[in-house]
Amino acid sequence: MSLRPRLVTPVLLLLVACTVRPTLPDYPLLQAPAVQAYVEQLLCRLNANCRWYPVLLVDRPEAQAELLPDGRLALHRGMLQVTANEAELAFVLAHEVAHRERQHRPTRSLAARLPLELEADAEAQRRLCTLGYPADAGRRLLERLRPGTPGNAREAEALKQIDERLSVLGDCPRPDTTPVEPLLGEAAFAEMRASLRGP
C-alpha cells in the first residue's frame, strides 16, 4: 500500500501545498473523531492559542493544509497520510499557524509566496526545536512532497522554490533540547494513518 496521495498535478504539492483561500470552500469532511482530537491536542502543544485555530479535517486526497478565511485550519486526508510521524505533522501545523500569526495574505504569485513560505518554515522549525521534535522533520516531509520532473514553467518554478526551502531548513540552534514524548508513538501513528483510507 502506498501512502502517497493521488495528485492532480505536482503544483498541488507546491510549498507543502500551503495556501490561504479568499473564499470558504465547500469541502467534504472527514468523520474521524479520534483523529480530530489528536490533531487538536498536537496543535495545542505547538501553540497556547490553539482555540483560535479550529481544525477542519477534509476528506480529500491532496497533500494539503491551509488556513481558511474564517480562521479554521483545513487539514486534508492526503496530508495526514503522507506525514510519516508526529514530528512531520507538527511541522505542517506549526507552518500554518506561523502564516496566521504573521498575517500572511494569499497570493497566487509564486515569487511573492516564497518569502512567506520561508518565514513560515523557519518559525515552524523553531517551534519544533523548542519542543524537542527532530530538526529534520520539515526537511524529510518536503523531500517526500517534492515533485519529480516539471511539466511546464509553473511546475519548474514550484520545484525550484521547494528546493530553496529545503536548502534553508537546517539543524536546531540548541541541539541539547530534550526530545519530546510524542502524543502517538510510531505504531499508533501508522495505525491512525491506515484508518484514513479514502473512498
C-alpha positions as CSV (number, residue, x, y, z in Angstrom):
1,M,0.0,0.0,0.0
2,S,1.3,3.4,-0.9
3,L,0.7,6.3,1.4
4,R,1.4,8.8,-1.4
5,P,-1.9,10.6,-2.1
6,R,-3.5,10.8,-5.5
7,L,-2.4,14.1,-7.1
8,V,-4.0,16.2,-9.8
9,T,-0.7,18.0,-10.6
10,P,2.7,18.4,-8.9
11,V,1.9,22.1,-8.4
12,L,-0.6,21.0,-5.7
13,L,2.4,19.9,-3.7
14,L,4.0,23.3,-4.1
15,L,5.3,24.6,-0.8
16,V,3.6,21.8,1.1
17,A,0.5,22.8,-0.8
18,C,0.0,25.6,1.7
19,T,-2.5,28.2,0.7
20,V,-4.8,30.8,2.2
21,R,-8.0,31.0,0.3
22,P,-10.1,34.2,0.0
23,T,-13.5,32.3,0.0
24,L,-14.7,29.3,2.0
25,P,-14.6,26.1,0.0
26,D,-17.3,23.5,0.4
27,Y,-15.1,20.6,1.4
28,P,-16.3,17.1,2.3
29,L,-15.5,16.5,5.9
30,L,-13.6,13.5,7.3
31,Q,-15.5,11.8,10.0
32,A,-12.7,10.7,12.4
33,P,-13.3,12.0,15.9
34,A,-10.2,10.3,17.4
35,V,-8.0,11.8,14.6
36,Q,-9.7,15.2,15.1
37,A,-9.0,15.1,18.9
38,Y,-5.3,14.0,18.3
39,V,-4.7,16.8,15.8
40,E,-6.3,19.4,18.1
41,Q,-4.1,18.1,21.0
42,L,-1.0,18.3,18.9
43,L,-1.9,21.8,17.8
44,C,-2.3,22.9,21.4
45,R,1.1,21.5,22.2
46,L,2.5,23.8,19.4
47,N,0.6,26.9,20.3
48,A,-1.1,28.0,23.5
49,N,-3.7,29.9,21.5
50,C,-4.9,26.8,19.8
51,R,-8.5,27.6,20.5
52,W,-8.2,30.3,17.8
53,Y,-7.3,27.6,15.2
54,P,-10.2,25.2,14.9
55,V,-9.3,22.2,12.9
56,L,-11.3,21.1,9.9
57,L,-10.4,17.6,8.7
58,V,-11.1,17.4,4.9
59,D,-11.8,14.2,3.2
60,R,-9.7,14.8,0.0
61,P,-6.6,13.0,-1.3
62,E,-4.4,16.1,-1.8
63,A,-1.4,16.5,0.5
64,Q,-2.6,19.9,1.6
65,A,-3.0,22.1,4.6
66,E,-4.4,25.6,4.5
67,L,-5.8,28.4,6.6
68,L,-9.4,29.4,5.7
69,P,-10.6,33.0,5.9
70,D,-12.8,32.1,8.8
71,G,-9.7,31.1,10.9
72,R,-10.1,27.3,10.6
73,L,-7.1,25.2,9.7
74,A,-8.1,22.8,7.0
75,L,-6.0,19.6,7.0
76,H,-6.6,17.2,4.1
77,R,-6.7,13.5,4.5
78,G,-3.8,13.3,1.9
79,M,-1.5,15.4,4.1
80,L,-2.3,13.2,7.1
81,Q,-1.5,10.1,5.0
82,V,1.8,11.4,3.7
83,T,3.2,12.5,7.0
84,A,5.5,9.8,8.3
85,N,5.3,10.6,12.0
86,E,4.1,13.1,14.6
87,A,7.1,15.4,14.1
88,E,6.2,15.9,10.4
89,L,2.6,16.6,11.2
90,A,3.7,19.1,13.9
91,F,5.8,20.8,11.2
92,V,2.7,21.2,8.9
93,L,0.5,22.6,11.7
94,A,3.2,24.9,13.0
95,H,3.9,26.2,9.5
96,E,0.2,27.1,9.0
97,V,0.0,28.7,12.5
98,A,3.0,30.8,11.5
99,H,1.3,32.1,8.4
100,R,-1.7,33.2,10.6
101,E,0.4,34.8,13.3
102,R,2.4,36.7,10.7
103,Q,-0.8,37.8,8.9
104,H,0.4,36.4,5.6
105,R,-2.0,37.2,2.8
106,P,-2.9,34.9,0.0
107,T,-1.1,35.3,-3.3
108,R,-1.1,33.3,-6.5
109,S,2.3,34.6,-7.4
110,L,5.0,32.0,-6.8
111,A,7.7,34.7,-6.5
112,A,5.6,36.6,-3.8
113,R,4.8,33.4,-2.0
114,L,8.4,32.2,-1.5
115,P,9.4,34.7,1.3
116,L,6.2,33.9,3.1
117,E,6.9,30.1,2.9
118,L,10.5,30.6,4.1
119,E,9.3,32.6,7.0
120,A,6.6,30.1,8.0
121,D,9.2,27.2,7.6
122,A,11.7,29.0,9.9
123,E,9.0,29.6,12.5
124,A,7.7,26.0,12.3
125,Q,11.2,24.6,12.7
126,R,11.9,26.9,15.6
127,R,8.8,25.7,17.4
128,L,9.7,22.0,16.7
129,C,13.2,22.6,18.0
130,T,11.9,24.4,21.1
131,L,9.6,21.4,21.9
132,G,12.3,18.8,21.2
133,Y,11.0,17.3,18.0
134,P,13.6,16.3,15.4
135,A,15.0,19.2,13.5
136,D,14.8,17.4,10.2
137,A,11.1,16.7,10.3
138,G,10.2,19.5,7.9
139,R,13.0,18.7,5.5
140,R,12.0,15.0,5.4
141,L,8.4,15.9,4.6
142,L,9.4,18.4,1.9
143,E,11.7,15.9,0.3
144,R,8.9,13.4,0.1
145,L,6.5,16.0,-1.3
146,R,9.0,17.3,-3.8
147,P,7.5,16.8,-7.3
148,G,9.5,15.0,-10.0
149,T,10.3,16.3,-13.4
150,P,8.2,19.5,-14.0
151,G,5.8,19.5,-17.0
152,N,5.6,23.3,-17.5
153,A,7.2,26.6,-16.4
154,R,5.0,27.0,-13.4
155,E,5.8,23.5,-12.1
156,A,9.5,24.2,-12.8
157,E,9.3,27.3,-10.6
158,A,7.4,25.4,-7.9
159,L,10.2,22.7,-7.9
160,K,12.9,25.5,-7.7
161,Q,11.1,27.0,-4.7
162,I,10.8,23.7,-2.9
163,D,14.5,23.2,-3.4
164,E,15.2,26.7,-2.0
165,R,13.0,25.9,1.1
166,L,14.9,22.6,1.5
167,S,18.2,24.5,1.4
168,V,17.4,26.7,4.4
169,L,16.0,24.1,6.7
170,G,18.9,23.2,9.0
171,D,19.6,22.0,12.5
172,C,18.2,23.3,15.7
173,P,20.1,26.2,17.2
174,R,20.1,24.4,20.6
175,P,20.7,20.7,19.9
176,D,20.7,19.9,23.6
177,T,16.9,20.1,23.9
178,T,15.4,17.0,25.5
179,P,13.4,15.0,22.9
180,V,9.6,15.4,23.3
181,E,7.5,12.4,24.1
182,P,5.1,12.0,21.1
183,L,1.4,12.0,21.8
184,L,1.2,9.0,19.5
185,G,4.1,6.5,19.1
186,E,5.2,5.3,15.7
187,A,2.9,2.3,15.7
188,A,-0.1,4.2,16.8
189,F,0.6,7.0,14.3
190,A,0.9,4.4,11.5
191,E,-2.4,2.9,12.6
192,M,-4.1,6.3,12.6
193,R,-2.8,6.9,9.0
194,A,-4.0,3.5,7.9
195,S,-7.5,4.3,9.3
196,L,-7.8,7.2,6.9
197,R,-8.1,5.3,3.6
198,G,-10.2,7.3,1.2
199,P,-13.1,6.2,-1.0
